[in-house]
Amino acid sequence: MISVIDEKNCIDCGQCLKVCPSLNTPIGNSGDFEGYMCWNRDTIARINSSSGGVFSCLADYILERSGNIYGAAFDDNFSLIHMQIDSEESLPRLCGSKYIGSNLSGVYIKVKSDLENGKRVLFSGTPCQNAALKKFLSKDYEHLLTCDFLCHGVGSTKYFNDCLNYLEKKYASSIISISFRQKQHGYLKPTFEIRFANGKIYKEFYFLSIFGYFFRDKICNRTSCGSCKYATVERFSDFTMADYGCSDKHEQPLREIKKGISTLLVNTNKGRKVFKQLKNNLVYVERAKNFVISSSPYLQMQTSVSKDRRMFFHDYLALDFEELIAKYYSVSKKVKREMKYSGKWNGSPAQFLYKVFQKIYKM
Ligand SMILES: Cc1cc2nc3c(=O)[nH]c(=O)nc-3n(C[C@H](O)[C@H](O)[C@H](O)COP(=O)(O)OP(=O)(O)OC[C@H]3O[C@@H](n4cnc5c(N)ncnc54)[C@H](O)[C@@H]3O)c2cc1C
């Protein structure tokens, strides 16, 4: 993270240096977590989430107690901001992963003000955003609940915005909705979907999409994520959520895998108390701590940065966006077909035939 001080507005109080999560690490929970494989019993909430819908379960807990939730959502211009919500109707806006950095302008002040006024708050964000909140508040509040996730890093907002402009031009219409991880092909094969006002839809497997392709290979990601201090077992929030990545993932029933499965780390005593009250709304199985750690790379080390990133961004500055895409983005029909039919047999005759042909072809 690069800290830039706006000299014109600086009043020299030094507060930013005291609370900056890049310069000062808050005290974490020393890695003493309980690990669970789990999912939300509410199937609709689960389908509308990126993994098993654990976040929405936590959010319901706070909404039922008249609290406020802070999480990442698109505003009307499709800029990603941290938004405050206080109703069930607004919750879907926060659900689902958006793989770019969110703007937190003014949010920490609002969180503090809610807490000072005795409101319950759930803050959800990246590990570094949680650490920054902790530094900013500088004391614990009984009514504050926090959750982060295992983080691969965030993608470039500029690249994302240019993708949106490019697609608006291509589809000759304005965007009305964006979803990074739809589950129509199941949770393990997420689909990136953009809907346009003229009824057209851009739909592609996330990792083969114009954005996900470069995100997966860590080409369009922020370089600062490659030196993240918060990719560790020591956590700075009450809960840590993740895609269920343990080696027994494929042993779960296919119908459950398709809907999404989460890993949940319960990091603090406060988290443990709340988790007890969530248990009726979750399907959960405890997993040994070491098993969870060994299956979660971002509990052990930060994300990497692709060696191709420098060249990509060099060309990004030199070329038109269309030229950049033509040079770097190419996904063949064969690769798309392989993605479509990969994995456990899901009962589809087309997938069955594909697998048979593949076997014959290889013989
Ligand atoms: C940038 C990013 C990188 C991730 N990397 C990994 C990874 O490498 N491995 C892994 O196992 N899981 C990763 N996750 C977490 C995973 O995608 C799911 O978000 C998580 O498992 C929770 O799923 P859910 O179904 O419970 O909740 P969901 O309904 O999916 O809720 C997601 C929550 O994350 C918040 N959120 C979404 N986007 C952002 C954002 N850009 N910045 C801050 N907060 C956001 C939302 O406000 C919401 O609270 C990542 C998520 C993000 C946003």
The ligand as an SDF file (V2000), in Angstrom:
LIG
                    3D

 53 58  0  0  0  0  0  0  0  0999 V2000
  -10.7700   -9.3600   -3.3960 C   0  0  0  0  0  0  0  0  0  0  0  0
  -11.1160  -10.7030   -2.8240 C   0  0  0  0  0  0  0  0  0  0  0  0
  -10.1880  -11.7380   -2.8610 C   0  0  0  0  0  0  0  0  0  0  0  0
  -10.4980  -12.9960   -2.3220 C   0  0  0  0  0  0  0  0  0  0  0  0
   -9.5880  -13.9970   -2.3750 N   0  0  0  0  0  0  0  0  0  0  0  0
   -9.8920  -15.2210   -1.8830 C   0  0  0  0  0  0  0  0  0  0  0  0
   -8.9550  -16.2930   -1.9430 C   0  0  0  0  0  0  0  0  0  0  0  0
   -7.8850  -16.1730   -2.5110 O   0  0  0  0  0  0  0  0  0  0  0  0
   -9.2930  -17.4870   -1.3690 N   0  0  0  0  0  0  0  0  0  0  0  0
  -10.4960  -17.6720   -0.7550 C   0  0  0  0  0  0  0  0  0  0  0  0
  -10.7380  -18.7750   -0.2500 O   0  0  0  0  0  0  0  0  0  0  0  0
  -11.3970  -16.6720   -0.6770 N   0  0  0  0  0  0  0  0  0  0  0  0
  -11.1320  -15.4530   -1.2130 C   0  0  0  0  0  0  0  0  0  0  0  0
  -12.0420  -14.4440   -1.1480 N   0  0  0  0  0  0  0  0  0  0  0  0
  -13.2690  -14.6490   -0.3550 C   0  0  0  0  0  0  0  0  0  0  0  0
  -14.3980  -15.3540   -1.0980 C   0  0  0  0  0  0  0  0  0  0  0  0
  -14.4630  -14.9010   -2.4420 O   0  0  0  0  0  0  0  0  0  0  0  0
  -15.7420  -15.0470   -0.4300 C   0  0  0  0  0  0  0  0  0  0  0  0
  -15.9630  -13.6630   -0.3870 O   0  0  0  0  0  0  0  0  0  0  0  0
  -15.8140  -15.5210    0.9840 C   0  0  0  0  0  0  0  0  0  0  0  0
  -15.6120  -16.9040    1.0000 O   0  0  0  0  0  0  0  0  0  0  0  0
  -17.1630  -15.1850    1.6120 C   0  0  0  0  0  0  0  0  0  0  0  0
  -18.1520  -15.8010    0.9100 O   0  0  0  0  0  0  0  0  0  0  0  0
  -19.6770  -15.7800    1.4040 P   0  0  0  0  0  0  0  0  0  0  0  0
  -20.4340  -16.6470    0.4560 O   0  0  0  0  0  0  0  0  0  0  0  0
  -19.7680  -16.0940    2.8420 O   0  0  0  0  0  0  0  0  0  0  0  0
  -20.0770  -14.2470    1.3410 O   0  0  0  0  0  0  0  0  0  0  0  0
  -20.3960  -13.2610    0.1580 P   0  0  0  0  0  0  0  0  0  0  0  0
  -21.8350  -12.9950    0.0410 O   0  0  0  0  0  0  0  0  0  0  0  0
  -19.7020  -13.6730   -1.0430 O   0  0  0  0  0  0  0  0  0  0  0  0
  -19.8610  -11.8850    0.7820 O   0  0  0  0  0  0  0  0  0  0  0  0
  -18.7150  -11.3480    0.5070 C   0  0  0  0  0  0  0  0  0  0  0  0
  -18.3760  -10.2850    1.5580 C   0  0  0  0  0  0  0  0  0  0  0  0
  -17.1540   -9.7210    1.1470 O   0  0  0  0  0  0  0  0  0  0  0  0
  -17.2820   -8.3150    1.0340 C   0  0  0  0  0  0  0  0  0  0  0  0
  -16.5750   -7.9170   -0.1770 N   0  0  0  0  0  0  0  0  0  0  0  0
  -16.8310   -8.2730   -1.4420 C   0  0  0  0  0  0  0  0  0  0  0  0
  -15.9540   -7.7070   -2.2650 N   0  0  0  0  0  0  0  0  0  0  0  0
  -15.1270   -6.9640   -1.5110 C   0  0  0  0  0  0  0  0  0  0  0  0
  -14.0340   -6.1250   -1.7890 C   0  0  0  0  0  0  0  0  0  0  0  0
  -13.5920   -5.9310   -3.0220 N   0  0  0  0  0  0  0  0  0  0  0  0
  -13.4180   -5.5160   -0.7730 N   0  0  0  0  0  0  0  0  0  0  0  0
  -13.8480   -5.6790    0.4900 C   0  0  0  0  0  0  0  0  0  0  0  0
  -14.8890   -6.4620    0.8240 N   0  0  0  0  0  0  0  0  0  0  0  0
  -15.5190   -7.1040   -0.1690 C   0  0  0  0  0  0  0  0  0  0  0  0
  -18.7710   -8.0320    0.8920 C   0  0  0  0  0  0  0  0  0  0  0  0
  -19.0640   -6.7820    1.4400 O   0  0  0  0  0  0  0  0  0  0  0  0
  -19.3690   -9.1500    1.7040 C   0  0  0  0  0  0  0  0  0  0  0  0
  -19.3690   -8.7580    3.0300 O   0  0  0  0  0  0  0  0  0  0  0  0
  -11.7780  -13.2020   -1.7160 C   0  0  0  0  0  0  0  0  0  0  0  0
  -12.7220  -12.1590   -1.7230 C   0  0  0  0  0  0  0  0  0  0  0  0
  -12.4100  -10.9300   -2.2700 C   0  0  0  0  0  0  0  0  0  0  0  0
  -13.4580   -9.8250   -2.2530 C   0  0  0  0  0  0  0  0  0  0  0  0
  1  2  1  0
  2  3  1  0
  2 52  2  0
  3  4  2  0
  4  5  1  0
  4 50  1  0
  5  6  2  0
  6  7  1  0
  6 13  1  0
  7  8  2  0
  7  9  1  0
  9 10  1  0
 10 11  2  0
 10 12  1  0
 12 13  2  0
 13 14  1  0
 14 15  1  0
 14 50  1  0
 15 16  1  0
 16 17  1  0
 16 18  1  0
 18 19  1  0
 18 20  1  0
 20 21  1  0
 20 22  1  0
 22 23  1  0
 23 24  1  0
 24 25  2  0
 24 26  1  0
 24 27  1  0
 27 28  1  0
 28 29  2  0
 28 30  1  0
 28 31  1  0
 31 32  1  0
 32 33  1  0
 33 34  1  0
 33 48  1  0
 34 35  1  0
 35 36  1  0
 35 46  1  0
 36 37  1  0
 36 45  1  0
 37 38  2  0
 38 39  1  0
 39 40  1  0
 39 45  2  0
 40 41  1  0
 40 42  2  0
 42 43  1  0
 43 44  2  0
 44 45  1  0
 46 47  1  0
 46 48  1  0
 48 49  1  0
 50 51  2  0
 51 52  1  0
 52 53  1  0
M  END
$$$$
